[in-house]
Amino acid sequence: MKLLIVDDSALMRRQLGSLFEEAGGFQLAFARNGREALAMNVEFQPDVVTLDVNMPEMDGLSALAQMMIERPVPTVMLSSLTERGALATFEALNLGAVDYVAKPGGTISLGLDAIRADLLAKVRGAARARVRRAPAAAVQAPAPAADIPARPPAAAAPARARGIVLVGVSTGGPRTLERILPQLPAAFPWPVVVAQHMPATFTAPFAARMDSLCALRVVEAARPMPLEPGTAYICKGGADVLVVARGGAPALVARPESAGHLWHPSVELLGRSALEHYAPSDIVAVMLTGMGHDGADAFAEIALRGGRTIAESQDSAVVFGMPAELIRRGGARQVLAADQVAAQLVDWVAPPLRN
């Protein structure tokens, strides 16, 4: 695999180079800034790029936007574990980056040891990702459709909803969710709970970003909270979020990561907990783009017991891992492109709201 490493720090380039050389299977090239990255993207023709954000002459976001026009290539961002780093990461994903790895604090060598397995897995996974050429015009964040009604006052919604929509998603998720959640109407009658694999510092900025794009209210599920209609909940990163009973009604709680599960927030645990508090017929489970198999068993169980399930199609998935695993288990009642998911949810849950 041909890998281009882009970072303005000579020490970081050297440490990253050693990491991938030791792993084996990589042909490496390096760039010190965005301008060099653009030239090397054409000259070296990499299969994957790792890209820092803050660099002199041309920053990572500017370089990424241009690469996605000139020669689209799967790109993994190296992002700081700060709110500013999270916002830059979401902008990069909106521009076309496939995934990101959050840099830990401390010395470079110790920090890279901590993320070695994650970085290798995401770079190798990115090589299989679907990347599309961006238009020459600047990429704009999606806005809610013009005919979606404005968000009503909270008091206008009923206190409880009969059912629940679960969404499991990983690699490529933020951009995919931006194609789905803004298309749901403000009066959508079931809560939507999203388990997106993310670090703890990223989910609050992501929820705020989605709240600005959606007619639904979007919040981070970081503390015990009731499940309400017209609301989408982004499960807190660095934790697992479960459906529980509080005051006789379903609610969400965030708990420490389960050591028995590889990915967090765990889609599998979210799905299993929903089955404990909802009839399967009152659950809709949606499996979107991502590597691995998190949630496939739980969502297949939901389908087996009479629930409705959707797997994102290979045509639209950035990485067809998680949806493919649900399909392989016979757990997908519908296989749909990302742009078709919102309409199907409205059709199943709130047909009177259909446009």
C-alpha positions in Angstrom: 0.0 0.0 0.0 1.3 3.5 -0.9 0.9 5.8 2.0 1.6 9.6 2.0 2.3 11.0 5.5 1.7 14.8 5.8 2.9 16.6 8.9 5.0 19.7 9.5 6.9 18.1 12.4 10.0 16.3 11.3 9.8 14.2 14.5 6.2 13.2 13.9 7.0 12.3 10.3 9.9 10.1 11.5 7.9 8.4 14.2 4.9 7.8 11.9 7.3 6.4 9.3 8.9 4.0 11.8 5.4 2.9 12.9 4.3 1.9 9.4 7.7 0.5 8.4 7.6 -1.8 11.4 4.0 -2.9 10.6 5.1 -3.9 7.0 3.2 -3.6 3.8 3.6 0.1 3.3 5.5 2.1 0.7 6.0 5.5 2.2 6.3 9.1 1.1 6.3 12.3 3.1 5.2 15.9 2.8 5.8 18.9 5.2 2.7 21.0 4.4 -0.4 21.1 2.3 1.4 22.4 -0.9 3.8 19.5 -0.9 0.9 17.2 -0.2 -0.9 18.3 -3.3 2.2 17.8 -5.4 2.9 14.4 -3.9 -0.7 13.3 -4.3 -0.2 13.6 -8.1 3.5 12.5 -8.3 3.4 9.6 -5.8 -0.2 8.5 -6.4 -0.8 7.3 -2.8 -3.5 4.8 -1.9 -4.1 6.6 1.5 -3.0 9.9 3.1 -2.5 10.7 6.7 -3.0 14.4 7.1 -2.3 16.9 10.0 -4.5 20.0 10.2 -2.2 22.8 11.4 0.7 23.3 9.0 2.5 26.3 7.5 2.1 27.5 3.9 -1.1 25.5 3.4 -3.1 23.9 6.2 -4.6 20.4 6.1 -8.2 21.5 5.4 -7.2 23.6 2.4 -5.1 20.8 1.0 -7.8 18.2 1.6 -10.4 20.3 -0.2 -8.1 20.7 -3.2 -7.1 17.0 -3.2 -10.8 16.0 -3.3 -11.2 18.0 -6.5 -7.9 17.1 -8.3 -7.3 13.5 -7.3 -9.6 12.1 -4.6 -7.7 9.8 -2.2 -8.8 8.1 1.1 -7.6 10.4 3.9 -7.2 9.8 7.6 -6.9 13.0 9.7 -4.7 13.3 12.7 -6.7 15.4 15.1 -6.1 16.9 18.6 -8.3 15.9 21.5 -9.7 19.3 21.9 -13.0 21.0 20.9 -11.1 23.0 18.3 -9.6 19.8 17.0 -13.1 18.2 16.9 -14.5 21.1 14.9 -11.7 20.9 12.4 -12.2 17.1 12.2 -15.9 17.5 11.3 -15.0 20.0 8.7 -12.4 17.6 7.2 -15.0 14.8 7.2 -17.5 17.1 5.4 -14.8 17.8 2.8 -14.3 14.1 2.2 -11.9 12.6 4.7 -12.7 9.0 5.4 -11.7 8.8 9.1 -9.6 10.4 11.9 -7.4 9.3 14.7 -7.3 11.5 17.8 -3.8 12.3 19.0 -3.2 11.6 22.7 -1.3 14.0 24.8 2.2 13.5 26.1 5.4 12.7 24.2 5.1 11.8 20.6 6.6 8.3 20.9 4.5 7.3 23.9 1.4 8.9 22.3 1.9 6.9 19.0 2.3 3.7 21.0 -1.1 4.3 22.5 -2.9 4.8 19.1 -0.8 2.4 17.1 -3.4 -0.3 16.6 -6.2 2.2 15.9 -4.1 4.1 13.4 -3.0 1.0 11.5 -6.6 -0.4 11.4 -8.0 2.9 10.2 -5.3 3.4 7.5 -5.8 -0.1 6.2 -9.6 0.3 6.3 -9.4 3.6 4.5 -7.7 1.9 1.6 -11.0 0.1 1.0 -13.2 3.2 1.4 -15.3 4.7 -1.3 -14.1 8.3 -2.0 -15.9 10.6 -4.4 -14.6 13.5 -6.3 -15.8 16.8 -4.8 -17.2 19.6 -7.0 -15.0 22.5 -7.8 -17.2 24.8 -5.8 -16.5 25.0 -2.1 -18.2 22.2 0.0 -21.0 23.6 2.0 -22.5 22.0 5.1 -26.0 20.6 4.4 -29.0 22.5 5.6 -32.5 21.2 6.5 -34.8 20.8 3.6 -36.9 23.9 2.9 -40.2 22.2 3.5 -39.2 20.7 6.9 -41.2 22.7 9.5 -39.4 24.8 12.1 -38.7 23.1 15.5 -41.7 23.5 17.7 -41.5 24.5 21.4 -40.6 21.6 23.6 -44.0 21.8 25.4 -45.8 21.1 22.1 -44.5 17.6 22.0 -46.0 14.7 24.0 -44.0 13.6 27.0 -43.5 10.0 25.8 -43.1 8.2 22.5 -44.3 4.6 21.7 -41.1 3.5 20.0 -37.4 4.2 19.4 -35.1 4.5 16.4 -31.5 3.2 16.9 -28.6 4.1 14.7 -25.3 2.4 14.6 -22.4 4.0 12.7 -18.6 4.3 12.6 -16.2 5.2 9.8 -17.7 7.8 7.5 -20.5 8.4 10.0 -20.6 12.2 10.6 -20.9 13.0 6.9 -23.5 10.2 6.4 -25.5 11.4 9.4 -25.6 14.9 7.9 -27.4 13.4 4.9 -30.0 11.7 7.1 -30.9 13.5 10.3 -31.5 16.9 8.7 -34.2 15.3 6.6 -36.3 14.2 9.6 -39.1 16.6 10.5 -39.2 18.4 13.8 -42.4 16.5 14.8 -40.8 13.1 14.2 -42.7 11.1 17.0 -40.0 8.7 18.1 -36.6 9.6 19.7 -33.5 8.7 17.6 -30.5 7.4 19.5 -27.2 7.4 17.6 -24.2 5.3 18.6 -21.3 6.9 16.6 -17.9 5.6 17.5 -16.1 8.7 18.7 -13.7 9.9 21.5 -15.3 11.5 24.6 -14.3 15.1 23.6 -15.8 14.9 20.1 -19.4 14.0 20.8 -20.6 17.2 22.4 -19.3 19.4 19.5 -20.7 16.9 17.0 -24.2 17.1 18.7 -24.0 20.9 18.6 -23.1 20.8 14.9 -26.0 18.5 14.1 -28.4 20.5 16.2 -27.6 23.5 14.0 -28.4 21.5 10.9 -31.5 19.6 12.0 -35.2 20.4 12.6 -34.9 17.8 15.3 -33.4 18.8 18.6 -30.0 17.1 18.9 -28.2 16.6 22.2 -25.3 14.6 23.6 -26.5 11.7 25.9 -23.9 12.3 28.6 -26.1 12.1 31.7 -29.4 10.4 32.6 -32.1 11.8 30.4 -35.6 10.9 29.3 -36.3 9.7 25.8 -38.5 12.3 24.1 -40.0 12.6 20.6 -38.6 15.2 18.2 -35.1 14.6 19.7 -31.9 12.9 18.4 -29.4 11.7 21.0 -25.7 11.4 20.2 -24.3 8.8 22.6 -21.4 10.2 24.6 -17.9 9.1 23.4 -15.7 7.3 25.8 -18.7 5.5 27.3 -21.5 3.1 26.5 -25.1 4.5 26.5 -27.9 2.2 27.5 -31.7 2.3 27.5 -33.0 2.0 31.1 -36.3 2.5 33.0 -36.5 5.7 35.1 -39.8 6.8 36.6 -41.7 4.1 34.7 -40.5 5.4 31.3 -37.5 4.6 29.1 -34.5 6.8 29.5 -30.8 6.9 28.5 -27.8 6.6 30.8 -24.1 6.7 30.0 -21.9 4.2 31.7 -18.1 3.5 31.6 -16.9 1.5 28.5 -17.5 -2.2 28.7 -14.2 -4.1 28.6 -16.0 -6.9 26.8 -16.8 -4.8 23.7 -14.3 -3.5 21.2 -16.1 -0.4 20.0 -17.6 2.5 21.9 -20.2 3.8 22.3 -21.3 0.2 21.8 -24.0 -0.3 19.2 -24.4 -3.9 20.5 -25.1 -2.8 24.1 -27.5 -0.1 23.0 -29.5 -2.5 20.9 -29.6 -5.2 23.6 -30.7 -2.6 26.2 -33.5 -1.3 23.9 -34.9 -4.9 23.6 -35.3 -5.0 27.4 -37.5 -1.9 27.5 -39.4 -1.8 24.1 -41.4 -4.4 22.2 -39.4 -5.4 19.1 -42.2 -4.1 16.9 -41.6 -0.6 18.4 -37.9 -0.6 17.5 -36.4 0.6 14.2 -32.6 -0.1 13.9 -30.5 1.5 11.2 -26.9 0.2 10.5 -24.8 2.7 8.6 -21.2 2.9 7.3 -18.4 1.6 9.4 -15.6 -1.0 9.9 -16.2 -4.1 12.0 -19.4 -5.8 13.2 -20.5 -3.8 16.2 -24.3 -4.1 16.7 -24.8 -6.7 14.0 -25.9 -9.4 16.4 -28.3 -7.2 18.4 -29.9 -5.6 15.3 -30.3 -9.1 13.8 -32.0 -10.2 17.0 -34.3 -7.1 16.7 -35.3 -8.2 13.2 -35.7 -11.8 14.1 -38.2 -10.8 16.9 -40.3 -8.6 14.6 -38.5 -5.2 14.6 -37.7 -3.2 11.5 -34.2 -2.8 10.4 -32.2 -1.0 7.6 -28.7 -1.6 6.4 -27.0 1.1 4.3 -26.3 -0.2 0.8 -22.8 -0.8 -0.5 -23.4 1.9 -3.2 -23.5 4.7 -0.6 -21.5 3.3 2.4 -18.0 4.8 2.9 -17.0 1.5 4.4 -19.4 -1.5 3.9 -18.4 -3.4 7.0 -21.1 -2.9 9.6 -24.0 -2.9 7.2 -22.6 -6.0 5.4 -22.4 -7.9 8.7 -26.0 -7.2 9.4 -27.0 -8.3 5.9 -24.9 -11.5 6.3 -26.7 -12.4 9.5 -30.1 -12.0 7.7 -31.0 -9.0 9.9 -31.6 -6.3 7.3 -35.3 -5.9 6.4 -34.4 -3.1 4.0 -31.1 -2.2 2.2 -31.1 1.4 1.3 -28.7 4.2 0.1 -28.1 6.8 2.8 -30.2 9.4 1.0 -33.3 7.0 1.2 -33.1 6.3 4.9 -34.9 9.3 6.3 -37.9 8.9 3.9 -38.2 5.2 5.0 -38.1 6.2 8.7 -40.9 8.7 8.1 -42.9 6.2 6.2 -42.6 3.6 8.9 -42.9 5.9 12.0 -44.8 9.0 10.9 -46.6 8.5 7.6 -48.8 11.6 8.1 -45.7 13.7 8.1 -44.5 12.4 4.7 -43.9 15.3 2.3 
